[in-house]
Amino acid sequence: MIRETIPISILYSTTGPYAALGREAVNGALAAIAEVNADMAAPFRLQAKIDDPAGRADLYAMMSEAAIREQGCRHVVGTITSWSRKDVLPIVERHGALLWYAFPYEGYEASESVLYLGACPNQHLLPLFEHVLPLHGARPFIIGSNYIWGWEISRIARELTEAAGGTVVSDRFMPLGSGEVDHLIAEIAQKAPDFILSNLVGQSATAFLEAYQRLREAMPLAPPIVACNLSETDLEGLSPAARAGHITTSIYFDQLDTPENRAFRSRMVTRHGRDRHITTPFSSAYNAVSILARAIADAGTDEPEAVRRVVTGRIFETQMGPLRLDPRTQHASLRPHMAMSNEDGEFLLFKSAPEPIPADPYLVQAAATARLAPLAGDQTARSVSSPSGLKVIK
């Protein structure tokens, strides 16, 4: 049987200020492509057209345009930052292509040309604050990378804090990729917040964690760092002490103990070896390609509109659990988890939502609770009540 070759664009920055995240995503996408192409019963094979924009704003639109026009790609799997997604968005809209976006983001967007497989604020920040505010207090210090993600997550976090009767003690931003953090460490030591919300990305996140460990050594009761986007890649290269004790929420962790994830990890061990952590960027990009391939098979074509109808019309079994996209917003219902990092750079789960939470990208729903419950046998998680006043975020 002659198998059709379908080109797809893989557009992640594997060099530049958040290169580690991009490399993980490319590896995840390639793992899924390898599985698809190994299935000789499939009527098609996928051919990856890999581009590296190097974290440069001027290259995302140019590379996605070339992939669509010159290489025949109808699907773009990629982008990490929100500004890069927004640069690619008009390109896929103009050409009738689809962008598969698989990273957590700040919400307030919905396009028929994008399939949103990453978490939005009601699936990451709201669950995080429901846990952190009652447990640690309502005086956060917020720090973020200086672009849309950092700005918007900071804004929503401020509204959540004030709705709970708290106060943001400081709100600071760093240039994307910057490692100049000493002034921020000094301000944290001086203002003594209840916790630090880090919205930093890539190299900046790693630099901040490294510098913050020096403060923890000098101040044993230093406030904890919490995040919505911290992954194993951000902990690489740090000392064991600097890696440990950070709280993050995500829709996937390597330690997720479900039959679906055990089967997934078994397949990845065969490809990558037993010592590899499966990170959220890897898992999410893998999901994007795997779901794309299954949708093409169901539709009998890679025509974007036909694929979009399939993706928004059925449930996909994944290592994260059942995944369904709302046909109105094209955002996925996702099950958030919460974990704490250890000295080995792993994240140990201590809370999970009992079921996937429908995406609410514009935060218009009245119920803002995340419905988190301790995992079976968990001795570290505490059951907390929802912060008062968390209803509607404008």
C-alpha positions, 0 to 999 in steps of 0.5 A: 500500500502506498501511504500518503505523506502529510506535511505538518509544521513543528514550530518551537524555539529550540534556541533562545531564551526558552530553548529548553521548553522548545526542545522538550516540545519538539521531542514530544511532537517527534515521539508522536510522529514516530508512533504514527509512522510506525503504524503500517496500517495507517493510510498516511505518514506524517512528515515534520517540517521543523523550524526554530524561530529562536525566540525572535518575534520577527521569525514566527510569522515568516516561518509559519507563512513559509511552512503553509505556502511553500511546504504545503503544511495545513497544520502548525503545531507550535508556539509557546509564548502568547506573543508568538501565538498571536504572531502566527494567528493571522497567518493561519487565519488567512490561509485557512490552516489550523494552529495546535497550541498546547501550552498554558496561557492567560485566556481571553482568546478564541479563534476558529483557527486555533485548537487550544490544548493547554490550560487557561486560568480557570484550569491553572491559576484559580486552582492554585490560588484556591490552595495557596491563599488559605494555606499561606496567606493573601499577601503575594509578591508577583513576578513575571516575564514582561509580555502578555502571559506575565501581564495578564496572569498578574492582573488576574492574580491581583483580582483574586487576591483582592477578592479574598481580602488580600493585598499584592505587596509587589508586582514586578516584571523581567525582560524575557530571558533576563537573569538579573534578579538580585534586586527582586530577591532583596525586595522580597527579603525586605517586604516578607510576602506570604508567597511568591507567584512566579510567572517567569518563563525559560531562562528567567525562571531558572535564574530566579530559582537559583538566586532565591535559594541563597535567600532561603539559606539566609532566611529558613522561613522564606515564603514559598514559590508557586507557579502555573507553568513551572516544569522539570526543564526549569529545574535543570542545572540547579542544585538539589536544594534549589530544585526542592519545595516549589508548588506548581499546577499542571495538566500533566505530571510524570508521576501521574498514576493512571493506566493511561499514563503508565502505558504512555510512559512505558512506550516512552521508555522504549524510545528515550530510556528509563531515566527520562522525565516526561515533562508537560511540554513533551506530553502536550506537544505529543498530544497535539500531534497524536490527536491531529493524526487520529482526527485525520484518520477519522476525517479521511483528509487533513483538510483543516475544516474537516479535522476541526469538526472531528476534534471538536466532536469526539473524546480522545483518550490520552495519557492525561485522561479523556480529552474533549474540546468545546466546539464553541471555544475550541478549548480543552476540558482539562484535569488540573493537578498540583505538585511540589518539586523535590531535590531530584527535580521531580514533581510529587503530586498531592492534589488532583481535580476529580474530573476534567474542568471545562475551559472558561477562557473569558472567566465568565462563569459564576463558579470559580472554584477548582474542585480540587481534592486530595489524592487517595492516600495523600498525607500532605495535602490539606482540604481548604475552603474556596476563598470568599468572593471568587465569583466572576473575574471581569 
